Amino acid sequence: MASKDNSVYIDHMLDCIARIHEYASGEDDFRQSRLVQDAVLRNLQTLAESSQHLPGSLKDQYPEIPWRNISGFRNILVHDYLGIDLTVIWSVVEMELPKLNGVLAKLRDEL
């Protein structure tokens, strides 16, 4: 897969993060609206799905990104949707996405 193709997936992942922060400006927004919860969950799923299209050789260059955790998280969102814990989801949004955004932006700039 060419770098240009990879950058499409990276840009898509970055867009998902931006949308999540646009939809839920804070935990109260997230907790009080099922519409916002659905939008956040959908974008987390899409972000994770996009990560699965990147080649292993590229992922190996960025071990600071928890690629397997992202993939596993996607499986939980898709297959265990009845067991989704909103506290865990918000923790991911608040604690993990800003770090991921920074590394993905660096990765995109290097492609």
Phi, psi and omega in degrees: 000135183282157179303323180299318178296319179297321182295332176297316179291320178297314178300321179296319178296317178296322177296320178299318179297316179299318179296318180301315180289332175290317183288321184236093182285349178194171183297324179298316176304315183295313184289330188271353184227117176294331177297315178294317178302314180298319180295317179295313180299318180297318180288327173296318178297315181295319177302311181295321179297317179298324180297331182286348179270353179277143182289150179303326180297324177288316180299324180297334180283348183229067182292346178289346175269124181281073186304316181293321178296321178297315179297316178296323178297320177300317180296322177296315181298322184277318189257339182239040186299335178285341181258013182292130179258114183296332177294318178294316179301313181296323177299318177298314181299314186281322188259322188265321184296321177299320178295314180298319179302315180298316181290320179295322178296318177297314179301313180300317181295332181276345180284000000 
